[in-house]
Amino acid sequence: MKHLQSFLISFTVFLSLSVQIFADFSLNFKNFIQRTYGAQVLQQLERPDMGLGLSGSFGGRTFDTDFIRRDPIIFVHGAGQRAGNFIGSYFYFLGKGYTAAELYSTTYGDGGITPQRYKTLACDDVKQIRGLLQTVAAYTNRTVNIIAFGEGTPIARKAILGGSCVDTRDSLGAALTTLVNTFISVAGVGYGKQFCNPQEGGCNLNNGMYCNSAFLTELNTPATRFEGRFSYYIYSDNDQVIEQNCCNTTVTLCSQLKNCNSYSRQPNMLHDSILSMTQDIQLAMLSSGGTYNGTLYQYGYGNNLYGINDPLYNLNGLFGYNGLVNNGINTGINALNGLNGFLG
């Protein structure tokens, strides 16, 4: 009888996690959203139109009594993807002590129906991520961490920056910098894509991924960091999607995140593998409290790109980090804004 009870409890927990991961938000999180913002916002963030097994979203307390000990992570997918693309990351962070109440994602766009070369950096997508950011911060009463992949990087950056959308001129509201502790761009579109053709929709000069588009120019104009208290980027020399050189120059790295604290450079990873193969680095960045110092192997880009002396960096610890201090992350929350502009 005791074994049967243990089995039933374990099976119930498994079902709860399975429904949450492969379907939508937890019941506790759903109730919070509906109670605080209404059914329309819940429908918009949860993305049930993505269907069961397609993971349109995930996140929230499995049980009402779950205690949130860490700043939650919001995962932002790339073009043509869905929240479900982060299932590997979800289980990785669960294995490192995170709970379901500390891991969140939603799907922006149409989940891959639009061919990637035509997918723009749309205002509706920015609103989707901005809405989730504000909602998770309110639900957990903590600052959040963001891990953005590929085209999700500029979407998340604009969601934080706020202001007006370049395509619709809709007002998003003020910057949400104070709601974000650590921002990590993984194989992200920082300055664009090297072989972006402005004749194609996804590379247009307004809200496309061409280096000099109005969207990317706005993101890369501020002289100080706005993505959060700390920011990092991870890239690979073999990224065949983002590539390397942007803005018609060899000194502007396509995946570079302006004003970041540090970065991690990988030599041989292809674009789609960077996210899963650098999970330990992502965790180190989140855990460092801003002290993560990435290592660079002696190859390719020199002093002009990073403003550093190459002899300081070598192959030793390429996939690791220097000076990591496990002193936790700042948990203070200085401002909590409403869903201003989310439905506007």
N, C-alpha and C positions, 0 to 999 in steps of 0.2 A: 504493500500500500504506500509506504514511504517513497519507494522508487517511482511509483506511478505518479505521485504528487509532484516529485522533483521533475519528472519528464514533462508533465502538463505545464508546470511553471516555465520551464525552459522553452517548450514549444510555443507558449503564449508570447514570451518575449521575442522569440524568433519571428513569429507572425507579425508582431507589432513593428519590428524593425524592417521586415520585408515589405510590408504595406507602405511604410514611410519612405523607404529607399526607392522602390520601384513604382510608386504611384504618385504621391503628393506630400504635402506637409502633414505633420502630426496633428492629431485632433486638438491637442492643447494649443498649438500655434494657430490652427484654423480659427478656433474660437476667439483667440486674442485679436486676430485680424478683423474678423467679422464684427466683433464687439467694438473695436476701436475705430475702424475705418470703413466698415460696411461690406456688404456682399460683393459689390462690384470690384473693389480692390482685391478681395480674396480671389475672385475668379481670375483677375488679371495677373496676379502674382503666381498663383498655383499652377496655371496652364494645364488644366485637365484635358484640353483639346489635343495634347500630345499623346494621350492614351496610356493605358496600363502597360507597364514593361518598357515604356519609352522614356520614363523619368523626366517629366516636364519640370519637376521641382522636388526638393527635399529639405528637411530641417524641422526642428522643434522638439520640445520635451516629449519623450515617450510616456512618462508618467508625470502627473501634476506636481509631484514632490521632487522632481529632478532638480538638483542644484547646479547652477552654471558657475564653474570655477575659473574658466579661461575666457579671454576675449574670443568671441565666435569668429569663425572663418567663413567668408562669403566667396564662393567660387564663381568666376565669370568665364563662360565658355567662348570659343572662337566662332567665326562665321560658319554657318552650315552645321552647327552642332546643337546639342541640347544639354540640359543639366546632367543627364545620364552619362555624359562623357567623363564626369568626375567621380563615377562610382569607385574606380580604383583608388583615387585620392581619398574618398570617403572612408573606405576600409583601412587604408594606410593610417590615417589620423586616428581612427578608432583604436587601432592597434598600438598607438602611441599615447593612449590615455584620454583622448578627446571623447566626448559623448555626442549622441545624436542631437542634443540641444545646443551643441557648439559648432555644427557644420550645416551650411545652408547653400542653396543654389536655386535659381529659377531659369527659365528659358526665355530668351528674347528672340524676336524674329519668328520665322516660320519653321524652325527646326530642320532646315536643310533643303526645303523645297526649292527655294531660289538658288540657282547655281552660284557658287562662291564668287566667281569673277564679276557677278552683277550685284552682289550684296553690298549695300552702302552702310555708312555709319549714321543710321537713321535716328531721328529725335525720339521716336517711340521706343526704340531699343534703349536709349539713354535713360528715358523715364522709367523703364522697367527695372533697370539695375539701381537707379536712384531710389525708387520706391522700396525695393527690397532692403537696401542699405538702411534707410530710415526706419523701416519696420523692425528689422532685426535689432537695431540699436535700442529702440523703444522696448521691445519685447524682453531683451536680456538685461537692459539697463547697464550696458557696458559699451565701450568703444569696440569697433569691429576690426578684423584683419581681412584683407582682400588678396586673393590669388587669382590673377587674370591671365588668360592664355590667348595668344594670337591676336585676332581682331578684337577680342574682349578687352584688351588693354586700353585702347583709345575710348571704347564705350564706357568703361569704368572710370577712366580719368575725367571724362566730360561729366559723368554723373556726379563726381565729387566737386568739380570746378564750378558747376552751375552756370548762371548767366543765361544767354539766349541761344537757342539752337540755330545753327547756320542754315538749315534747310527749311524750317518752318517759321523761324523767328519766335517760337513759343518761349516764354520765360520759365526757366527751371527753378529760379530762386537763388538764394545765397550759397556760397561754397560750404561743403560739408566736411572740410578738413578736420575739424575738431572731433568728428565722429569716428575717424579712422586712426588706428594706431600704426599698423604696418601694411604697406602696399607692396606686393610682389608681382612683377611682370615676368611671365615665362614665355619665351619665344614670341614676345609681343611686337605689335606694330607700334614702334616708338616714333620713328620719323617717316614711316611708310614702308612700301615694298620696293625692292630694287628694280624689278622689271614691270612695274605698274604702268599700264597703258591708259592714259587719260581719256582715250576714246571709248574705253569700256566703262560700264556703269559703276562698278565697284572702285574704279580709280578716277572718278570724275574730280574736277577741280573745286567742287564745293564741299561735299561730305563724303568724298572718296578717300582711298588710301594712298593716293599720290602724294609725294613729299610736300609739295607746296599747296595742297588743298586748304581751303579756309578752315576746315575742321582741325587738321593736324597743326596748322600754323598757330591757331589759337592756343592749343595745348602746349606748344613748345615756345611760347612767347614769355610767360612769367619767369622772372629772374630768381624766384625762390620756390621751394618745394610746396605743392598744394595737395598732393595725393594722400597725405597723412603725416603723422609724426616722424615715421621712418619710411624709406622706400628703397627697393632693390630691383635689379633685373637679372635674368638668367638667359643666356643665349648660346648658340652653337655656331662654330665656323661652317658647319655642314647643313645649316638650315636651308633647305631647298625651296621653301615657300616664302619666307620673309627675305632671304638672302642677306647680303652684307652692306653694300654701299648705297646710300640714299642721297638725294638732293644733288645729283651729278657731281659728287665729290667722294674721295676715298677717306675722308676724315670724319664723315658722319655715318655712324653705324645705324642701320635700320632699326635694330631692336634696342638701341640705347634709350634709357630713361633719364631725361634731363633732371638735374639737381638731386640725383639719388645719393644715398649713403654709401652704397657699394654695389657689387655685381658679382656674378660667377660666370666664367667663360668655359665652355666645353668644346673639345676639339672635333668629335666624330659623331655627334648625335644628329639624326634627321629630325625634322620639325615635329612630327607626330609622336616621337618617342621622348622628347625633351621633358614633357610634363611628368611622365611616370618615372623617368630615370633620374630625376633630380629631386625627388620627394624629400630625401634626407637633407638636402641643401635648403629647401623651402622651410622645413621644420627648424633648421639651425637659424635661418634668418628671422623667423617668427619668435624664437626663444632668446635671441641675443640682446633684446632691449636696445637695439641700435648699434651694438658693438661688432656685429658681423663684419669681417674684413675678407672679402673674396680673394682668391689667389689666381694669378694669371701666368700661364706658361709662356715661355720665350718664343713667341711666334707671331708674325703678322703685325697687327696694329702697334704703334709706338707711342711715344710720349705725348704727341700732339692731340691724340684722341682723348686720353684720360687725364692728362696733366699730372702724370706720375712718372717715377723713375723705374724703368723696366727691371733693373737689377734687384729691385725689392721683391719681384715675383718670379717664381720658377715652377717646375713640374711638381715639386714637393707639395702635397696636399691639394692638388688640382681640384679634386672633388670634395674637399673639406673646407675648413675655414680657420682663420687665425683669431686668437683672442676672444673666443666665444665666452660670454659670461652668462651663466644660467641664473640670472637674477629676476626672471619673470618679465612681464611687460606692463607698461603703464595701464592701469585700469580706470583711471579717472575719466570722467566724461564731462566736458565743459559746456556742451550745448546739445540739445536734442530738439531738432526741428520737426515740424509736422510734415505731412506728405505734400508740401507746397509744390505745385507744378506737376505732380505725378499724373493727374487726370486732366491737366489743363492742355 
